């Protein structure tokens, strides 16, 4: 989707885990207190940045609170609670973020996904549903991490290392990959299932090739039927670029760059395509007047009005 920042929103999920990664890296060799201190310092710096940008994240605030308590209680009292049961408590805290945010109907991954989606889509059912699934996946990963660390208490080395460290961290790594890839695939599938996403309007600032990126969310799989086509776009000027839509098997997907053998090729100034997509200009009039050109199977172009419920083409 349209990027609003240089760092993709879901990449910030990984950044949000940096304090935990520092803790896991040091506590594995037995440097639990050093791990807590390093994690606390990293969380403090991360939240300091959030204060500066006024863009707070629940996961990062909980991270700061957890490691502040763990580090200072352990250092001041010498208590072994966060050393002996640290693995369990860490994942319980993280699971609390995931399941708690779901219960509050505010999945914590939404806070990161909003970096990529325009504000007009933040309450969109597909946006919310996508993040509910991602957050639930994290809830399962964290819960399993807590269970594995509980099992670890009764094991000897190296089984304890495998069960309490390697397996949970493998789950976290898988969760980071899943969080990055799932939003690229699921919204399009969900929109196709719904017969075209009912979006109230295209947000201001979405122009040219960005509009093409949004078209799969408006894809009506019923209207498309058994259509198989690859539609290449070459948009010139501000907001332009090259990208193509791949339509087939009841789905539509956007890809940047150039297709090998496009069924239809559309060349247009970005401003013209923006006006057509927003319904500010007749697509037929713009084509017939030469404002944009199309080559290949024009029957595909003629079906746009039916197979895309929005943008209106």
C-alpha positions as a LaTeX table, in Angstrom:
\begin{tabular}{lrrr}
\hline
Residue & $x$ (\AA) & $y$ (\AA) & $z$ (\AA) \\
\hline
Unk1 & 0.00 & 0.00 & 0.00 \\
Unk2 & 0.98 & 3.63 & $-0.09$ \\
Unk3 & 3.93 & 4.33 & 2.15 \\
Unk4 & 3.83 & 7.38 & 4.38 \\
Unk5 & 7.29 & 6.95 & 5.85 \\
Unk6 & 10.70 & 5.74 & 4.75 \\
Unk7 & 10.53 & 2.80 & 7.15 \\
Unk8 & 7.53 & 0.52 & 6.46 \\
Unk9 & 5.15 & 0.20 & 9.38 \\
Unk10 & 5.66 & $-3.53$ & 9.86 \\
Unk11 & 9.44 & $-3.03$ & 9.82 \\
Unk12 & 8.86 & $-1.03$ & 13.00 \\
Unk13 & 7.51 & $-4.22$ & 14.58 \\
Unk14 & 11.03 & $-5.62$ & 14.33 \\
Unk15 & 12.46 & $-2.38$ & 15.74 \\
Unk16 & 9.98 & $-2.61$ & 18.60 \\
Unk17 & 11.40 & $-6.03$ & 19.42 \\
Unk18 & 15.02 & $-4.81$ & 19.59 \\
Unk19 & 14.98 & $-4.45$ & 23.43 \\
Unk20 & 13.62 & $-7.99$ & 23.74 \\
Unk21 & 16.23 & $-9.29$ & 21.30 \\
Unk22 & 18.96 & $-7.66$ & 23.40 \\
Unk23 & 17.56 & $-9.33$ & 26.50 \\
Unk24 & 17.25 & $-12.75$ & 24.86 \\
Unk25 & 20.78 & $-12.49$ & 23.43 \\
Unk26 & 22.37 & $-11.77$ & 26.80 \\
Unk27 & 20.18 & $-13.84$ & 29.09 \\
Unk28 & 20.93 & $-16.93$ & 27.02 \\
Unk29 & 24.62 & $-16.92$ & 28.15 \\
Unk30 & 23.43 & $-16.20$ & 31.71 \\
Unk31 & 23.89 & $-12.42$ & 31.72 \\
Unk32 & 20.31 & $-11.80$ & 32.82 \\
Unk33 & 20.89 & $-8.55$ & 34.69 \\
Unk34 & 23.02 & $-7.16$ & 31.87 \\
Unk35 & 20.29 & $-8.21$ & 29.44 \\
Unk36 & 17.64 & $-6.42$ & 31.48 \\
Unk37 & 19.79 & $-3.29$ & 31.65 \\
Unk38 & 20.55 & $-3.32$ & 27.93 \\
Unk39 & 16.90 & $-3.90$ & 27.10 \\
Unk40 & 15.82 & $-1.10$ & 29.45 \\
Unk41 & 18.28 & 1.32 & 27.84 \\
Unk42 & 17.14 & 0.35 & 24.32 \\
Unk43 & 13.48 & 0.71 & 25.32 \\
Unk44 & 14.22 & 4.10 & 26.89 \\
Unk45 & 15.85 & 5.33 & 23.67 \\
Unk46 & 13.04 & 3.96 & 21.53 \\
Unk47 & 10.36 & 5.60 & 23.65 \\
Unk48 & 12.37 & 8.80 & 23.72 \\
Unk49 & 12.08 & 8.84 & 19.94 \\
Unk50 & 8.34 & 8.22 & 20.26 \\
Unk51 & 8.01 & 11.16 & 22.63 \\
Unk52 & 9.88 & 13.32 & 20.12 \\
Unk53 & 7.59 & 12.24 & 17.27 \\
Unk54 & 4.47 & 12.04 & 19.48 \\
Unk55 & 3.77 & 8.63 & 18.01 \\
Unk56 & 3.47 & 6.22 & 20.93 \\
Unk57 & 3.19 & 2.44 & 20.57 \\
Unk58 & 1.60 & 0.14 & 23.16 \\
Unk59 & 4.17 & $-2.62$ & 22.66 \\
Unk60 & 7.07 & $-0.24$ & 23.23 \\
Unk61 & 5.51 & 1.35 & 26.32 \\
Unk62 & 4.90 & $-2.08$ & 27.87 \\
Unk63 & 8.48 & $-3.03$ & 26.96 \\
Unk64 & 9.83 & 0.00 & 28.80 \\
Unk65 & 7.67 & $-0.66$ & 31.85 \\
Unk66 & 8.56 & $-4.34$ & 32.04 \\
Unk67 & 12.32 & $-3.89$ & 31.81 \\
Unk68 & 12.32 & $-0.88$ & 34.14 \\
Unk69 & 10.65 & $-3.01$ & 36.82 \\
Unk70 & 12.71 & $-6.14$ & 36.08 \\
Unk71 & 16.08 & $-4.35$ & 36.03 \\
Unk72 & 15.67 & $-2.14$ & 39.07 \\
Unk73 & 13.94 & $-4.76$ & 41.25 \\
Unk74 & 16.65 & $-7.32$ & 40.45 \\
Unk75 & 19.48 & $-4.83$ & 40.89 \\
Unk76 & 18.12 & $-3.24$ & 44.07 \\
Unk77 & 16.87 & $-6.31$ & 45.92 \\
Unk78 & 18.87 & $-9.11$ & 44.41 \\
Unk79 & 15.63 & $-11.05$ & 43.96 \\
Unk80 & 15.83 & $-13.93$ & 41.52 \\
Unk81 & 12.23 & $-13.71$ & 40.29 \\
Unk82 & 13.08 & $-12.10$ & 36.94 \\
Unk83 & 16.11 & $-14.36$ & 36.50 \\
Unk84 & 14.57 & $-17.71$ & 37.35 \\
Unk85 & 11.21 & $-17.05$ & 35.74 \\
Unk86 & 12.26 & $-14.34$ & 33.29 \\
Unk87 & 11.52 & $-16.42$ & 30.22 \\
Unk88 & 7.96 & $-17.06$ & 31.35 \\
Unk89 & 7.31 & $-13.50$ & 32.53 \\
Unk90 & 8.64 & $-11.96$ & 29.30 \\
Unk91 & 6.28 & $-13.95$ & 27.12 \\
Unk92 & 3.37 & $-13.48$ & 29.50 \\
Unk93 & 3.87 & $-9.71$ & 29.24 \\
Unk94 & 4.01 & $-9.88$ & 25.45 \\
Unk95 & 0.99 & $-12.18$ & 25.26 \\
Unk96 & $-0.83$ & $-9.69$ & 27.45 \\
Unk97 & $-0.15$ & $-6.95$ & 24.88 \\
Unk98 & $-1.48$ & $-9.10$ & 22.04 \\
Unk99 & $-4.58$ & $-10.59$ & 23.68 \\
Unk100 & $-5.29$ & $-7.44$ & 25.68 \\
Unk101 & $-5.24$ & $-5.22$ & 22.60 \\
Unk102 & $-7.54$ & $-7.65$ & 20.80 \\
Unk103 & $-9.95$ & $-7.64$ & 23.73 \\
Unk104 & $-9.89$ & $-3.85$ & 23.65 \\
Unk105 & $-10.66$ & $-3.98$ & 19.90 \\
Unk106 & $-7.46$ & $-2.14$ & 19.15 \\
Unk107 & $-4.93$ & $-4.68$ & 17.80 \\
Unk108 & $-1.45$ & $-3.45$ & 18.67 \\
Unk109 & $-0.21$ & $-4.06$ & 15.12 \\
Unk110 & $-2.68$ & $-1.42$ & 13.90 \\
Unk111 & $-0.40$ & 1.17 & 15.46 \\
Unk112 & 2.39 & 0.06 & 13.14 \\
Unk113 & 0.23 & $-0.57$ & 10.07 \\
Unk114 & $-1.04$ & 3.01 & 10.23 \\
Unk115 & 2.44 & 4.11 & 9.15 \\
Unk116 & 1.63 & 2.59 & 5.74 \\
Unk117 & $-2.09$ & 3.26 & 5.33 \\
Unk118 & $-3.76$ & 6.63 & 4.91 \\
Unk119 & $-5.93$ & 7.80 & 7.83 \\
Unk120 & $-9.10$ & 7.34 & 5.76 \\
Unk121 & $-8.54$ & 3.57 & 5.84 \\
Unk122 & $-7.81$ & 3.17 & 9.56 \\
Unk123 & $-11.40$ & 2.23 & 10.34 \\
Unk124 & $-11.87$ & 0.19 & 7.21 \\
Unk125 & $-13.07$ & $-3.39$ & 8.01 \\
Unk126 & $-10.33$ & $-5.02$ & 5.92 \\
Unk127 & $-7.59$ & $-2.94$ & 7.58 \\
Unk128 & $-8.91$ & $-3.89$ & 11.03 \\
Unk129 & $-9.45$ & $-7.55$ & 10.12 \\
Unk130 & $-5.94$ & $-7.85$ & 8.69 \\
Unk131 & $-4.42$ & $-6.57$ & 11.91 \\
Unk132 & $-6.69$ & $-8.68$ & 14.10 \\
Unk133 & $-5.28$ & $-11.76$ & 12.38 \\
Unk134 & $-1.68$ & $-10.57$ & 12.68 \\
Unk135 & $-2.14$ & $-9.66$ & 16.34 \\
Unk136 & $-3.82$ & $-13.02$ & 17.06 \\
Unk137 & $-0.86$ & $-14.76$ & 15.43 \\
Unk138 & 1.46 & $-12.87$ & 17.77 \\
Unk139 & $-0.76$ & $-13.84$ & 20.69 \\
Unk140 & $-0.33$ & $-17.52$ & 19.80 \\
Unk141 & 3.44 & $-17.09$ & 19.37 \\
Unk142 & 3.83 & $-15.34$ & 22.73 \\
Unk143 & 1.58 & $-17.80$ & 24.55 \\
Unk144 & 3.54 & $-20.72$ & 23.15 \\
Unk145 & 6.75 & $-18.95$ & 24.23 \\
Unk146 & 5.46 & $-18.77$ & 27.81 \\
Unk147 & 4.42 & $-22.45$ & 27.76 \\
Unk148 & 7.79 & $-23.54$ & 26.34 \\
Unk149 & 9.66 & $-21.59$ & 29.01 \\
Unk150 & 7.50 & $-23.20$ & 31.67 \\
Unk151 & 8.41 & $-26.63$ & 30.27 \\
Unk152 & 12.06 & $-25.55$ & 30.17 \\
Unk153 & 12.20 & $-25.38$ & 33.98 \\
Unk154 & 12.10 & $-29.14$ & 34.21 \\
Unk155 & 14.74 & $-29.80$ & 31.56 \\
Unk156 & 18.52 & $-30.04$ & 31.58 \\
Unk157 & 20.94 & $-28.47$ & 29.11 \\
Unk158 & 20.90 & $-28.58$ & 26.05 \\
Unk159 & 17.20 & $-29.47$ & 25.95 \\
Unk160 & 16.40 & $-26.40$ & 28.06 \\
Unk161 & 18.23 & $-24.18$ & 25.54 \\
Unk162 & 16.30 & $-25.63$ & 22.62 \\
Unk163 & 12.89 & $-25.52$ & 24.30 \\
Unk164 & 13.25 & $-22.24$ & 26.21 \\
Unk165 & 15.31 & $-20.15$ & 23.79 \\
Unk166 & 15.66 & $-21.51$ & 20.27 \\
Unk167 & 12.05 & $-22.58$ & 19.67 \\
Unk168 & 10.47 & $-19.37$ & 21.07 \\
Unk169 & 12.88 & $-17.16$ & 19.12 \\
Unk170 & 12.13 & $-19.13$ & 15.98 \\
Unk171 & 8.49 & $-18.32$ & 16.57 \\
Unk172 & 9.28 & $-14.61$ & 16.99 \\
Unk173 & 11.33 & $-14.60$ & 13.77 \\
Unk174 & 8.46 & $-16.29$ & 11.97 \\
Unk175 & 6.06 & $-13.71$ & 13.38 \\
Unk176 & 8.16 & $-10.84$ & 12.05 \\
Unk177 & 8.24 & $-12.40$ & 8.57 \\
Unk178 & 4.49 & $-13.09$ & 8.73 \\
Unk179 & 3.77 & $-9.49$ & 9.81 \\
Unk180 & 5.69 & $-8.19$ & 6.79 \\
Unk181 & 4.23 & $-10.52$ & 4.15 \\
Unk182 & 0.63 & $-11.04$ & 5.26 \\
Unk183 & $-0.53$ & $-7.41$ & 4.67 \\
Unk184 & 0.71 & $-7.65$ & 1.09 \\
Unk185 & $-1.53$ & $-10.63$ & 0.38 \\
Unk186 & $-4.55$ & $-10.76$ & 2.65 \\
Unk187 & $-6.29$ & $-7.38$ & 1.95 \\
Unk188 & $-6.56$ & $-8.22$ & $-1.74$ \\
Unk189 & $-7.97$ & $-11.67$ & $-0.97$ \\
Unk190 & $-10.45$ & $-10.24$ & 1.54 \\
Unk191 & $-11.59$ & $-7.58$ & $-0.93$ \\
Unk192 & $-12.11$ & $-10.26$ & $-3.59$ \\
Unk193 & $-14.13$ & $-12.34$ & $-1.11$ \\
Unk194 & $-16.36$ & $-9.35$ & $-0.39$ \\
Unk195 & $-16.90$ & $-8.69$ & $-4.09$ \\
Unk196 & $-14.99$ & $-5.43$ & $-4.08$ \\
Unk197 & $-14.14$ & $-3.29$ & $-1.09$ \\
Unk198 & $-16.68$ & $-0.62$ & $-0.14$ \\
Unk199 & $-14.37$ & 2.31 & 0.42 \\
Unk200 & $-15.87$ & 5.70 & 1.15 \\
Unk201 & $-13.43$ & 7.60 & $-1.02$ \\
Unk202 & $-9.85$ & 7.86 & $-2.11$ \\
Unk203 & $-7.82$ & 9.88 & 0.40 \\
Unk204 & $-6.29$ & 13.15 & $-0.71$ \\
Unk205 & $-2.70$ & 12.80 & $-1.80$ \\
Unk206 & $-3.21$ & 9.37 & $-3.39$ \\
Unk207 & $-2.38$ & 9.93 & $-7.04$ \\
Unk208 & $-1.07$ & 8.24 & $-10.16$ \\
Unk209 & 0.51 & 4.84 & $-9.63$ \\
Unk210 & $-0.63$ & 4.82 & $-6.00$ \\
Unk211 & $-4.21$ & 4.62 & $-7.26$ \\
Unk212 & $-3.28$ & 1.56 & $-9.28$ \\
Unk213 & $-1.93$ & $-0.01$ & $-6.07$ \\
Unk214 & $-5.36$ & 0.45 & $-4.47$ \\
Unk215 & $-7.30$ & $-1.12$ & $-7.34$ \\
Unk216 & $-6.98$ & $-4.74$ & $-6.07$ \\
Unk217 & $-8.87$ & $-3.68$ & $-2.94$ \\
Unk218 & $-11.78$ & $-2.75$ & $-5.19$ \\
Unk219 & $-11.67$ & $-5.90$ & $-7.29$ \\
Unk220 & $-15.04$ & $-7.62$ & $-7.77$ \\
Unk221 & $-14.29$ & $-11.30$ & $-8.28$ \\
Unk222 & $-17.89$ & $-12.07$ & $-9.30$ \\
Unk223 & $-17.93$ & $-9.44$ & $-12.03$ \\
Unk224 & $-14.51$ & $-10.54$ & $-13.26$ \\
Unk225 & $-15.62$ & $-14.13$ & $-13.70$ \\
Unk226 & $-12.94$ & $-16.17$ & $-15.44$ \\
Unk227 & $-11.07$ & $-13.13$ & $-16.79$ \\
Unk228 & $-7.34$ & $-13.71$ & $-17.22$ \\
Unk229 & $-5.37$ & $-10.56$ & $-17.97$ \\
Unk230 & $-2.22$ & $-8.63$ & $-17.18$ \\
Unk231 & $-2.64$ & $-4.86$ & $-17.37$ \\
Unk232 & 0.55 & $-2.81$ & $-17.60$ \\
Unk233 & 0.55 & 0.85 & $-16.53$ \\
Unk234 & 3.12 & 3.45 & $-17.55$ \\
Unk235 & 2.27 & 6.73 & $-15.83$ \\
Unk236 & 4.40 & 9.78 & $-16.48$ \\
Unk237 & 4.99 & 12.91 & $-14.45$ \\
Unk238 & 4.63 & 13.51 & $-10.73$ \\
Unk239 & 3.31 & 10.39 & $-9.00$ \\
Unk240 & 4.00 & 8.24 & $-12.04$ \\
Unk241 & 5.94 & 5.05 & $-12.58$ \\
Unk242 & 5.55 & 1.54 & $-13.95$ \\
Unk243 & 3.41 & $-1.20$ & $-12.46$ \\
Unk244 & 0.93 & $-3.83$ & $-13.52$ \\
Unk245 & $-2.18$ & $-5.64$ & $-12.37$ \\
Unk246 & $-2.34$ & $-9.42$ & $-12.65$ \\
Unk247 & $-5.92$ & $-10.69$ & $-12.89$ \\
Unk248 & $-6.78$ & $-14.36$ & $-12.79$ \\
Unk249 & $-8.40$ & $-17.16$ & $-10.75$ \\
Unk250 & $-10.77$ & $-14.63$ & $-9.20$ \\
Unk251 & $-7.98$ & $-12.46$ & $-7.82$ \\
Unk252 & $-6.19$ & $-9.25$ & $-8.66$ \\
Unk253 & $-2.68$ & $-8.35$ & $-7.53$ \\
Unk254 & $-0.51$ & $-5.28$ & $-8.07$ \\
Unk255 & 3.18 & $-5.59$ & $-8.92$ \\
Unk256 & 5.67 & $-2.77$ & $-9.40$ \\
Unk257 & 7.75 & $-2.74$ & $-12.58$ \\
Unk258 & 7.08 & $-4.26$ & $-15.98$ \\
Unk259 & 5.18 & $-7.40$ & $-16.95$ \\
Unk260 & 6.66 & $-9.83$ & $-19.47$ \\
Unk261 & 3.63 & $-10.17$ & $-21.73$ \\
Unk262 & 0.87 & $-7.70$ & $-20.82$ \\
Unk263 & $-2.62$ & $-8.26$ & $-22.17$ \\
Unk264 & $-3.29$ & $-4.54$ & $-22.12$ \\
Unk265 & $-0.89$ & $-1.61$ & $-21.82$ \\
Unk266 & $-2.05$ & 1.80 & $-20.60$ \\
Unk267 & 0.16 & 4.87 & $-20.97$ \\
Unk268 & $-1.01$ & 8.06 & $-19.34$ \\
Unk269 & 0.15 & 11.20 & $-17.54$ \\
Unk270 & $-0.30$ & 10.56 & $-13.82$ \\
Unk271 & $-2.60$ & 13.57 & $-13.54$ \\
Unk272 & $-4.93$ & 12.26 & $-16.24$ \\
Unk273 & $-5.19$ & 8.81 & $-14.68$ \\
Unk274 & $-5.79$ & 10.37 & $-11.28$ \\
Unk275 & $-8.69$ & 12.42 & $-12.66$ \\
Unk276 & $-10.17$ & 9.37 & $-14.39$ \\
Unk277 & $-9.79$ & 7.16 & $-11.33$ \\
Unk278 & $-11.44$ & 9.74 & $-9.11$ \\
Unk279 & $-14.38$ & 10.08 & $-11.50$ \\
Unk280 & $-13.46$ & 13.69 & $-12.21$ \\
Unk281 & $-13.08$ & 12.91 & $-15.91$ \\
Unk282 & $-14.73$ & 10.41 & $-18.20$ \\
Unk283 & $-12.42$ & 7.53 & $-18.96$ \\
Unk284 & $-13.97$ & 7.07 & $-22.40$ \\
Unk285 & $-13.62$ & 10.78 & $-23.23$ \\
Unk286 & $-10.00$ & 10.83 & $-22.03$ \\
Unk287 & $-9.16$ & 7.77 & $-24.13$ \\
Unk288 & $-10.94$ & 8.99 & $-27.27$ \\
Unk289 & $-9.35$ & 12.42 & $-26.99$ \\
Unk290 & $-5.88$ & 10.90 & $-26.71$ \\
Unk291 & $-5.30$ & 12.05 & $-23.13$ \\
Unk292 & $-4.07$ & 8.51 & $-22.44$ \\
Unk293 & $-3.44$ & 5.55 & $-24.74$ \\
Unk294 & $-4.21$ & 1.86 & $-24.46$ \\
Unk295 & $-2.82$ & $-0.94$ & $-26.59$ \\
Unk296 & $-3.67$ & $-4.62$ & $-26.64$ \\
Unk297 & $-6.98$ & $-6.20$ & $-25.70$ \\
Unk298 & $-9.27$ & $-3.19$ & $-25.28$ \\
Unk299 & $-12.10$ & $-5.47$ & $-24.14$ \\
Unk300 & $-10.26$ & $-5.68$ & $-20.81$ \\
Unk301 & $-10.29$ & $-1.89$ & $-20.55$ \\
Unk302 & $-14.02$ & $-1.85$ & $-21.25$ \\
Unk303 & $-14.60$ & $-4.19$ & $-18.28$ \\
Unk304 & $-12.85$ & $-1.93$ & $-15.76$ \\
Unk305 & $-16.07$ & $-0.19$ & $-14.77$ \\
Unk306 & $-17.61$ & $-3.53$ & $-13.77$ \\
Unk307 & $-14.70$ & $-5.37$ & $-12.19$ \\
Unk308 & $-13.49$ & $-2.48$ & $-10.05$ \\
Unk309 & $-16.16$ & $-1.10$ & $-7.74$ \\
Unk310 & $-13.78$ & 1.65 & $-6.65$ \\
Unk311 & $-11.87$ & 3.61 & $-7.90$ \\
Unk312 & $-14.52$ & 4.42 & $-10.47$ \\
Unk313 & $-12.90$ & 4.12 & $-13.92$ \\
\hline
\end{tabular}
